[in-house]
Amino acid sequence: MKPVLFALCLACSAVLPARAADLAAYTEQLPPLNYQDGTQLTGFATDLLRMAAHDADLSLSIELQPWARAYRTVLETPSSAIFSITRTPEREPLFHWVGPISPRQIKLYRLNARRDIHVQVEADLMRYTHGAMFESAAAKKLAGLGLQPGRGLDLGATDEITLKKMLLGRTDTVAMLDWAMAWQLKQQNVNPQLVRPIWLLDGGSQYWFALNRDTPTHKVRRLQAALNQISADGRMHKLRQKYLAE
């Protein structure tokens, strides 16, 4: 090849766009399921998706975005996915679903020493002050039961803050995803035996991977088959143990 032609080919190859991933995934900050640790995207669901994509022979990109933007992007973009997302009747026709990847339970917790707190029916909730993260599903669930800020509901900016408030006695209980509670106890170096769940606020959903409806069916099937195998051979359980001792 002539030097000028060779140089021209090199120049052309240098500006060629990188090959797009077979699946572009989007997620939010929701530790320990999916979160950014320094420059690394990690978490149970993040690692699980990487593992399943690898086994399905699908190249994968993952990007952290605000939830609303990620949701809109996946609705509009073929071969894209959002996680970790609950599968609801309203969302059912909007996506292809791969999973489930984990139960989703929002529980009410109290200090083990606070044996004066008893919740046996929903009406009992009105007798106490409950902490929850602002705009979280837990806060919305409590608000739906009639609790309001300043009237039984204490909102914090993060799960970390809401747990600390309960540990300091500023709230009677805290409402949180069980995954999040286990993570916060570990992060804050709190003995798990100091805290106990006393009421299940919401336990009817599971987390899934949701794929755009125009994603090729063979990709969806390969990803589901890979996930099924990961569950069957014990790798999913081992991964859960890494992020949440059960």
Steps between C-alpha positions, in 0.01 A plus 500: 500500500631844408603717798246772420213248469609321819505829689155585365362164618645559847343843515161365398514219755592748772175692458269200462245491786537226758263209458184552704438254781242227444319634806521849652385493863407791726465506874475730802676528835330231713757325721570220535309399184660755269727790592820683416803430717762753396526459124356147500136406447431205725234332714310171503278572199783666306732203547216261422421675171866494398517130578182421306605708199838326494339156511250605230789623280360853494726803525377742765532863599364636831440865583383667819221752440221667698208259506256710295755552221603134499137390482427731208818394317413131520141557388635669185814297422509145354749257658505695826412397855423657836557350845423437782131549425180361646259322266157660538176462299546853363853427378431145379428581132776760471802267521637152451570359846804295601512364853401506773826602660396566861198536730408857590383554856450825686502440873448706811787467748542592866785473746492162668501677836181695417259230611240763571435528123233262376347495150238232445265684263547802272314725745782443751738690269331826596634471856864541403743716302651322201813598310530457124712636218349795313317395181572131565246223446495453878411867558228486236357184654480662844350817353239286326397368841433853624831594664642843418821693571469635853212262568657158539736519201859622527677534163877480455718570198652149497449155651818562699345804666167332575674208669716733709190688615349179632826396666502840677139462612367779280252264334328189629548294185648522153347372175747365249561233237643192669798508260565862592473436874748212488736721300469799733562290810815367337617841378438666837653209693180442700440159654200356306364358826430854622228542236202282419218508242152528647269563203497424129390816318530361147605152396311431181763586240831376365787667319559429131701608198265681256592517129364729231210336309687525168801307628555191278328201655811283475685738735220486757487119485875458527519735798214321680653159433833618637333642812311173553827307487672742741215445745502122455874450548522708819691800367207734568484394863877539536474851357220588743723385785764748389262795541249372755572218743186289531 
